[in-house]
Amino acid sequence: MGLFSRLFGSSPKQEPIIEAIEYNTFFIYPNSEADGAQFRIAGQITKEINGELKSHRFIRSDVISSKNDADELMLRKAKMLIDQMGESIFK
């Protein structure tokens, strides 16, 4: 630990805990990513199938100025993807 860290109490940066949203037996993890001063729509969809955890990560080209708004849009898009593709999103 450096002198300034000891003097000013710097602590390691913690990754935020992302709460899953359950939708039709799938779990959606909104995790929009900073892209300059905006946030890119991103996240992960998971589901356990035959005892195996399947996962689909996606990043969209959409960018929004608010992380909360970006995460909400990701959730809507993830639900639409689940409704349209079902378990085939994992193939």
N, CA, C and O atoms as a GROMACS GRO file, in nm:
protein
  364
    1MET      N    1   0.085  -0.118   0.000
    1MET     CA    2   0.000   0.000   0.000
    1MET      C    3   0.089   0.124   0.000
    1MET      O    4   0.185   0.131   0.077
    2GLY      N    5   0.059   0.220  -0.085
    2GLY     CA    6   0.140   0.340  -0.096
    2GLY      C    7   0.112   0.439   0.016
    2GLY      O    8   0.014   0.427   0.090
    3LEU      N    9   0.200   0.536   0.029
    3LEU     CA   10   0.190   0.638   0.133
    3LEU      C   11   0.057   0.714   0.124
    3LEU      O   12  -0.010   0.732   0.225
    4PHE      N   13   0.020   0.758   0.003
    4PHE     CA   14  -0.105   0.833  -0.011
    4PHE      C   15  -0.226   0.748   0.021
    4PHE      O   16  -0.323   0.797   0.080
    5SER      N   17  -0.223   0.621  -0.015
    5SER     CA   18  -0.335   0.532   0.017
    5SER      C   19  -0.350   0.517   0.167
    5SER      O   20  -0.462   0.519   0.219
    6ARG      N   21  -0.239   0.504   0.237
    6ARG     CA   22  -0.245   0.492   0.384
    6ARG      C   23  -0.295   0.621   0.447
    6ARG      O   24  -0.372   0.618   0.542
    7LEU      N   25  -0.250   0.735   0.393
    7LEU     CA   26  -0.289   0.864   0.450
    7LEU      C   27  -0.436   0.899   0.424
    7LEU      O   28  -0.504   0.951   0.512
    8PHE      N   29  -0.484   0.870   0.304
    8PHE     CA   30  -0.617   0.914   0.265
    8PHE      C   31  -0.720   0.802   0.260
    8PHE      O   32  -0.834   0.824   0.219
    9GLY      N   33  -0.683   0.684   0.301
    9GLY     CA   34  -0.779   0.574   0.315
    9GLY      C   35  -0.837   0.522   0.186
    9GLY      O   36  -0.956   0.491   0.181
   10SER      N   37  -0.759   0.511   0.081
   10SER     CA   38  -0.809   0.457  -0.044
   10SER      C   39  -0.842   0.309  -0.027
   10SER      O   40  -0.767   0.234   0.035
   11SER      N   41  -0.955   0.268  -0.083
   11SER     CA   42  -0.992   0.126  -0.077
   11SER      C   43  -1.010   0.074  -0.219
   11SER      O   44  -1.038   0.151  -0.311
   12PRO      N   45  -0.993  -0.058  -0.237
   12PRO     CA   46  -1.008  -0.114  -0.371
   12PRO      C   47  -1.150  -0.094  -0.424
   12PRO      O   48  -1.247  -0.098  -0.347
   13LYS      N   49  -1.162  -0.074  -0.555
   13LYS     CA   50  -1.292  -0.053  -0.618
   13LYS      C   51  -1.368  -0.186  -0.619
   13LYS      O   52  -1.316  -0.287  -0.664
   14GLN      N   53  -1.490  -0.184  -0.570
   14GLN     CA   54  -1.575  -0.303  -0.564
   14GLN      C   55  -1.665  -0.306  -0.688
   14GLN      O   56  -1.721  -0.204  -0.728
   15GLU      N   57  -1.678  -0.425  -0.748
   15GLU     CA   58  -1.771  -0.442  -0.859
   15GLU      C   59  -1.913  -0.443  -0.802
   15GLU      O   60  -1.937  -0.507  -0.699
   16PRO      N   61  -2.007  -0.375  -0.866
   16PRO     CA   62  -2.144  -0.375  -0.815
   16PRO      C   63  -2.207  -0.514  -0.829
   16PRO      O   64  -2.179  -0.587  -0.924
   17ILE      N   65  -2.292  -0.547  -0.735
   17ILE     CA   66  -2.366  -0.673  -0.742
   17ILE      C   67  -2.487  -0.651  -0.831
   17ILE      O   68  -2.565  -0.559  -0.809
   18ILE      N   69  -2.501  -0.736  -0.932
   18ILE     CA   70  -2.611  -0.723  -1.026
   18ILE      C   71  -2.720  -0.822  -0.987
   18ILE      O   72  -2.698  -0.943  -0.983
   19GLU      N   73  -2.837  -0.770  -0.958
   19GLU     CA   74  -2.950  -0.852  -0.920
   19GLU      C   75  -3.016  -0.909  -1.045
   19GLU      O   76  -3.038  -0.838  -1.142
   20ALA      N   77  -3.046  -1.038  -1.041
   20ALA     CA   78  -3.112  -1.103  -1.153
   20ALA      C   79  -3.261  -1.074  -1.149
   20ALA      O   80  -3.320  -1.064  -1.041
   21ILE      N   81  -3.322  -1.061  -1.267
   21ILE     CA   82  -3.466  -1.049  -1.280
   21ILE      C   83  -3.514  -1.177  -1.346
   21ILE      O   84  -3.470  -1.211  -1.456
   22GLU      N   85  -3.605  -1.248  -1.280
   22GLU     CA   86  -3.656  -1.373  -1.337
   22GLU      C   87  -3.770  -1.341  -1.434
   22GLU      O   88  -3.858  -1.261  -1.404
   23TYR      N   89  -3.765  -1.406  -1.549
   23TYR     CA   90  -3.868  -1.388  -1.652
   23TYR      C   91  -3.885  -1.519  -1.727
   23TYR      O   92  -3.793  -1.565  -1.794
   24ASN      N   93  -4.002  -1.581  -1.716
   24ASN     CA   94  -4.034  -1.707  -1.786
   24ASN      C   95  -3.925  -1.813  -1.767
   24ASN      O   96  -3.882  -1.874  -1.865
   25THR      N   97  -3.882  -1.834  -1.646
   25THR     CA   98  -3.779  -1.931  -1.606
   25THR      C   99  -3.637  -1.895  -1.653
   25THR      O  100  -3.545  -1.974  -1.634
   26PHE      N  101  -3.618  -1.779  -1.712
   26PHE     CA  102  -3.487  -1.727  -1.748
   26PHE      C  103  -3.448  -1.624  -1.642
   26PHE      O  104  -3.534  -1.572  -1.572
   27PHE      N  105  -3.319  -1.597  -1.630
   27PHE     CA  106  -3.271  -1.491  -1.541
   27PHE      C  107  -3.199  -1.387  -1.626
   27PHE      O  108  -3.110  -1.420  -1.706
   28ILE      N  109  -3.237  -1.262  -1.608
   28ILE     CA  110  -3.181  -1.151  -1.685
   28ILE      C  111  -3.096  -1.066  -1.591
   28ILE      O  112  -3.140  -1.028  -1.482
   29TYR      N  113  -2.974  -1.037  -1.635
   29TYR     CA  114  -2.880  -0.955  -1.558
   29TYR      C  115  -2.847  -0.829  -1.638
   29TYR      O  116  -2.756  -0.832  -1.721
   30PRO      N  117  -2.919  -0.718  -1.616
   30PRO     CA  118  -2.886  -0.594  -1.686
   30PRO      C  119  -2.751  -0.541  -1.638
   30PRO      O  120  -2.728  -0.531  -1.517
   31ASN      N  121  -2.662  -0.508  -1.729
   31ASN     CA  122  -2.531  -0.457  -1.692
   31ASN      C  123  -2.478  -0.366  -1.802
   31ASN      O  124  -2.379  -0.396  -1.869
   32SER      N  125  -2.548  -0.254  -1.820
   32SER     CA  126  -2.506  -0.159  -1.924
   32SER      C  127  -2.365  -0.109  -1.895
   32SER      O  128  -2.326  -0.092  -1.780
   33GLU      N  129  -2.289  -0.087  -2.002
   33GLU     CA  130  -2.148  -0.053  -1.990
   33GLU      C  131  -2.124   0.093  -2.026
   33GLU      O  132  -2.181   0.145  -2.122
   34ALA      N  133  -2.039   0.159  -1.948
   34ALA     CA  134  -2.002   0.297  -1.977
   34ALA      C  135  -1.934   0.304  -2.114
   34ALA      O  136  -1.848   0.222  -2.146
   35ASP      N  137  -1.975   0.403  -2.192
   35ASP     CA  138  -1.918   0.426  -2.325
   35ASP      C  139  -1.904   0.577  -2.340
   35ASP      O  140  -1.994   0.644  -2.391
   36GLY      N  141  -1.792   0.630  -2.295
   36GLY     CA  142  -1.776   0.775  -2.290
   36GLY      C  143  -1.868   0.830  -2.181
   36GLY      O  144  -1.866   0.783  -2.067
   37ALA      N  145  -1.947   0.928  -2.216
   37ALA     CA  146  -2.040   0.989  -2.119
   37ALA      C  147  -2.176   0.920  -2.121
   37ALA      O  148  -2.268   0.964  -2.051
   38GLN      N  149  -2.191   0.812  -2.200
   38GLN     CA  150  -2.318   0.742  -2.211
   38GLN      C  151  -2.301   0.596  -2.168
   38GLN      O  152  -2.192   0.555  -2.126
   39PHE      N  153  -2.410   0.520  -2.178
   39PHE     CA  154  -2.407   0.379  -2.141
   39PHE      C  155  -2.461   0.294  -2.254
   39PHE      O  156  -2.567   0.322  -2.310
   40ARG      N  157  -2.386   0.190  -2.288
   40ARG     CA  158  -2.424   0.097  -2.394
   40ARG      C  159  -2.510  -0.015  -2.334
   40ARG      O  160  -2.479  -0.069  -2.228
   41ILE      N  161  -2.619  -0.048  -2.404
   41ILE     CA  162  -2.710  -0.153  -2.360
   41ILE      C  163  -2.635  -0.286  -2.361
   41ILE      O  164  -2.583  -0.329  -2.464
   42ALA      N  165  -2.629  -0.352  -2.245
   42ALA     CA  166  -2.558  -0.480  -2.234
   42ALA      C  167  -2.614  -0.559  -2.118
   42ALA      O  168  -2.675  -0.503  -2.026
   43GLY      N  169  -2.593  -0.688  -2.123
   43GLY     CA  170  -2.637  -0.773  -2.014
   43GLY      C  171  -2.622  -0.920  -2.047
   43GLY      O  172  -2.558  -0.957  -2.145
   44GLN      N  173  -2.682  -1.001  -1.964
   44GLN     CA  174  -2.669  -1.145  -1.977
   44GLN      C  175  -2.802  -1.211  -1.945
   44GLN      O  176  -2.876  -1.167  -1.857
   45ILE      N  177  -2.832  -1.318  -2.018
   45ILE     CA  178  -2.950  -1.399  -1.994
   45ILE      C  179  -2.900  -1.539  -1.962
   45ILE      O  180  -2.815  -1.592  -2.033
   46THR      N  181  -2.952  -1.599  -1.855
   46THR     CA  182  -2.911  -1.734  -1.818
   46THR      C  183  -3.034  -1.820  -1.793
   46THR      O  184  -3.144  -1.771  -1.767
   47LYS      N  185  -3.013  -1.951  -1.802
   47LYS     CA  186  -3.116  -2.048  -1.770
   47LYS      C  187  -3.049  -2.182  -1.747
   47LYS      O  188  -2.955  -2.219  -1.817
   48GLU      N  189  -3.098  -2.255  -1.648
   48GLU     CA  190  -3.049  -2.391  -1.626
   48GLU      C  191  -3.131  -2.486  -1.712
   48GLU      O  192  -3.254  -2.490  -1.703
   49ILE      N  193  -3.061  -2.562  -1.795
   49ILE     CA  194  -3.125  -2.658  -1.886
   49ILE      C  195  -3.058  -2.792  -1.865
   49ILE      O  196  -2.938  -2.806  -1.885
   50ASN      N  197  -3.136  -2.892  -1.824
   50ASN     CA  198  -3.084  -3.027  -1.798
   50ASN      C  199  -2.966  -3.024  -1.704
   50ASN      O  200  -2.868  -3.096  -1.726
   51GLY      N  201  -2.973  -2.943  -1.600
   51GLY     CA  202  -2.868  -2.937  -1.500
   51GLY      C  203  -2.746  -2.855  -1.538
   51GLY      O  204  -2.651  -2.847  -1.460
   52GLU      N  205  -2.747  -2.795  -1.656
   52GLU     CA  206  -2.634  -2.714  -1.702
   52GLU      C  207  -2.677  -2.569  -1.715
   52GLU      O  208  -2.781  -2.540  -1.774
   53LEU      N  209  -2.597  -2.478  -1.661
   53LEU     CA  210  -2.628  -2.336  -1.669
   53LEU      C  211  -2.586  -2.283  -1.806
   53LEU      O  212  -2.467  -2.283  -1.840
   54LYS      N  213  -2.682  -2.238  -1.883
   54LYS     CA  214  -2.656  -2.179  -2.014
   54LYS      C  215  -2.657  -2.027  -2.000
   54LYS      O  216  -2.730  -1.973  -1.918
   55SER      N  217  -2.575  -1.959  -2.080
   55SER     CA  218  -2.562  -1.815  -2.067
   55SER      C  219  -2.548  -1.751  -2.206
   55SER      O  220  -2.480  -1.804  -2.294
   56HIS      N  221  -2.615  -1.637  -2.222
   56HIS     CA  222  -2.604  -1.560  -2.346
   56HIS      C  223  -2.576  -1.415  -2.308
   56HIS      O  224  -2.659  -1.352  -2.243
   57ARG      N  225  -2.462  -1.363  -2.348
   57ARG     CA  226  -2.423  -1.224  -2.320
   57ARG      C  227  -2.444  -1.143  -2.446
   57ARG      O  228  -2.408  -1.187  -2.555
   58PHE      N  229  -2.503  -1.026  -2.432
   58PHE     CA  230  -2.517  -0.943  -2.550
   58PHE      C  231  -2.489  -0.796  -2.521
   58PHE      O  232  -2.510  -0.746  -2.411
   59ILE      N  233  -2.441  -0.731  -2.625
   59ILE     CA  234  -2.412  -0.587  -2.622
   59ILE      C  235  -2.477  -0.529  -2.747
   59ILE      O  236  -2.455  -0.577  -2.858
   60ARG      N  237  -2.556  -0.425  -2.728
   60ARG     CA  238  -2.626  -0.362  -2.839
   60ARG      C  239  -2.556  -0.232  -2.878
   60ARG      O  240  -2.472  -0.180  -2.804
   61SER      N  241  -2.591  -0.182  -2.992
   61SER     CA  242  -2.531  -0.057  -3.038
   61SER      C  243  -2.597   0.065  -2.973
   61SER      O  244  -2.542   0.175  -2.979
   62ASP      N  245  -2.714   0.046  -2.911
   62ASP     CA  246  -2.785   0.157  -2.846
   62ASP      C  247  -2.702   0.216  -2.732
   62ASP      O  248  -2.643   0.143  -2.653
   63VAL      N  249  -2.698   0.349  -2.723
   63VAL     CA  250  -2.637   0.417  -2.609
   63VAL      C  251  -2.736   0.517  -2.552
   63VAL      O  252  -2.811   0.581  -2.626
   64ILE      N  253  -2.736   0.529  -2.419
   64ILE     CA  254  -2.830   0.616  -2.348
   64ILE      C  255  -2.752   0.690  -2.240
   64ILE      O  256  -2.652   0.639  -2.190
   65SER      N  257  -2.796   0.809  -2.205
   65SER     CA  258  -2.721   0.892  -2.111
   65SER      C  259  -2.731   0.846  -1.965
   65SER      O  260  -2.646   0.882  -1.885
   66SER      N  261  -2.831   0.768  -1.929
   66SER     CA  262  -2.852   0.724  -1.791
   66SER      C  263  -2.832   0.573  -1.779
   66SER      O  264  -2.888   0.497  -1.858
   67LYS      N  265  -2.753   0.529  -1.681
   67LYS     CA  266  -2.732   0.385  -1.659
   67LYS      C  267  -2.863   0.316  -1.625
   67LYS      O  268  -2.890   0.207  -1.676
   68ASN      N  269  -2.945   0.377  -1.540
   68ASN     CA  270  -3.074   0.315  -1.504
   68ASN      C  271  -3.163   0.299  -1.626
   68ASN      O  272  -3.226   0.194  -1.643
   69ASP      N  273  -3.170   0.401  -1.711
   69ASP     CA  274  -3.251   0.391  -1.833
   69ASP      C  275  -3.195   0.285  -1.927
   69ASP      O  276  -3.271   0.211  -1.989
   70ALA      N  277  -3.064   0.278  -1.937
   70ALA     CA  278  -3.000   0.178  -2.023
   70ALA      C  279  -3.030   0.036  -1.972
   70ALA      O  280  -3.058  -0.054  -2.051
   71ASP      N  281  -3.024   0.017  -1.840
   71ASP     CA  282  -3.055  -0.114  -1.784
   71ASP      C  283  -3.202  -0.151  -1.804
   71ASP      O  284  -3.234  -0.267  -1.829
   72GLU      N  285  -3.292  -0.053  -1.793
   72GLU     CA  286  -3.434  -0.079  -1.816
   72GLU      C  287  -3.460  -0.117  -1.962
   72GLU      O  288  -3.539  -0.208  -1.990
   73LEU      N  289  -3.394  -0.049  -2.055
   73LEU     CA  290  -3.409  -0.083  -2.196
   73LEU      C  291  -3.352  -0.222  -2.223
   73LEU      O  292  -3.409  -0.298  -2.301
   74MET      N  293  -3.239  -0.255  -2.160
   74MET     CA  294  -3.181  -0.389  -2.175
   74MET      C  295  -3.281  -0.494  -2.129
   74MET      O  296  -3.297  -0.597  -2.194
   75LEU      N  297  -3.348  -0.469  -2.017
   75LEU     CA  298  -3.446  -0.563  -1.964
   75LEU      C  299  -3.561  -0.583  -2.063
   75LEU      O  300  -3.602  -0.696  -2.087
   76ARG      N  301  -3.611  -0.476  -2.120
   76ARG     CA  302  -3.720  -0.488  -2.219
   76ARG      C  303  -3.673  -0.565  -2.342
   76ARG      O  304  -3.746  -0.650  -2.393
   77LYS      N  305  -3.552  -0.536  -2.390
   77LYS     CA  306  -3.500  -0.606  -2.508
   77LYS      C  307  -3.473  -0.753  -2.477
   77LYS      O  308  -3.496  -0.839  -2.563
   78ALA      N  309  -3.426  -0.783  -2.357
   78ALA     CA  310  -3.401  -0.922  -2.319
   78ALA      C  311  -3.532  -1.001  -2.313
   78ALA      O  312  -3.537  -1.115  -2.358
   79LYS      N  313  -3.637  -0.941  -2.258
   79LYS     CA  314  -3.767  -1.008  -2.253
   79LYS      C  315  -3.819  -1.035  -2.393
   79LYS      O  316  -3.873  -1.143  -2.420
   80MET      N  317  -3.802  -0.939  -2.483
   80MET     CA  318  -3.845  -0.957  -2.621
   80MET      C  319  -3.766  -1.071  -2.687
   80MET      O  320  -3.823  -1.153  -2.758
   81LEU      N  321  -3.636  -1.076  -2.662
   81LEU     CA  322  -3.551  -1.181  -2.717
   81LEU      C  323  -3.594  -1.318  -2.665
   81LEU      O  324  -3.601  -1.415  -2.741
   82ILE      N  325  -3.623  -1.326  -2.536
   82ILE     CA  326  -3.670  -1.452  -2.477
   82ILE      C  327  -3.802  -1.494  -2.540
   82ILE      O  328  -3.820  -1.610  -2.575
   83ASP      N  329  -3.896  -1.399  -2.554
   83ASP     CA  330  -4.026  -1.430  -2.613
   83ASP      C  331  -4.013  -1.478  -2.757
   83ASP      O  332  -4.086  -1.568  -2.799
   84GLN      N  333  -3.921  -1.420  -2.832
   84GLN     CA  334  -3.905  -1.455  -2.973
   84GLN      C  335  -3.825  -1.583  -2.995
   84GLN      O  336  -3.857  -1.661  -3.084
   85MET      N  337  -3.721  -1.605  -2.914
   85MET     CA  338  -3.629  -1.715  -2.942
   85MET      C  339  -3.633  -1.827  -2.840
   85MET      O  340  -3.593  -1.940  -2.871
   86GLY      N  341  -3.680  -1.801  -2.721
   86GLY     CA  342  -3.682  -1.905  -2.617
   86GLY      C  343  -3.542  -1.958  -2.591
   86GLY      O  344  -3.444  -1.883  -2.594
   87GLU      N  345  -3.532  -2.088  -2.566
   87GLU     CA  346  -3.403  -2.150  -2.535
   87GLU      C  347  -3.305  -2.153  -2.652
   87GLU      O  348  -3.186  -2.180  -2.633
   88SER      N  349  -3.352  -2.124  -2.772
   88SER     CA  350  -3.261  -2.126  -2.889
   88SER      C  351  -3.159  -2.014  -2.884
   88SER      O  352  -3.064  -2.014  -2.963
   89ILE      N  353  -3.174  -1.916  -2.794
   89ILE     CA  354  -3.072  -1.810  -2.782
   89ILE      C  355  -2.940  -1.865  -2.734
   89ILE      O  356  -2.837  -1.799  -2.748
   90PHE      N  357  -2.939  -1.985  -2.678
   90PHE     CA  358  -2.816  -2.045  -2.626
   90PHE      C  359  -2.744  -2.130  -2.730
   90PHE      O  360  -2.639  -2.188  -2.700
   91LYS      N  361  -2.796  -2.139  -2.850
   91LYS     CA  362  -2.732  -2.222  -2.954
   91LYS      C  363  -2.643  -2.141  -3.041
   91LYS      O  364  -2.581  -2.194  -3.133
   0.00000   0.00000   0.00000
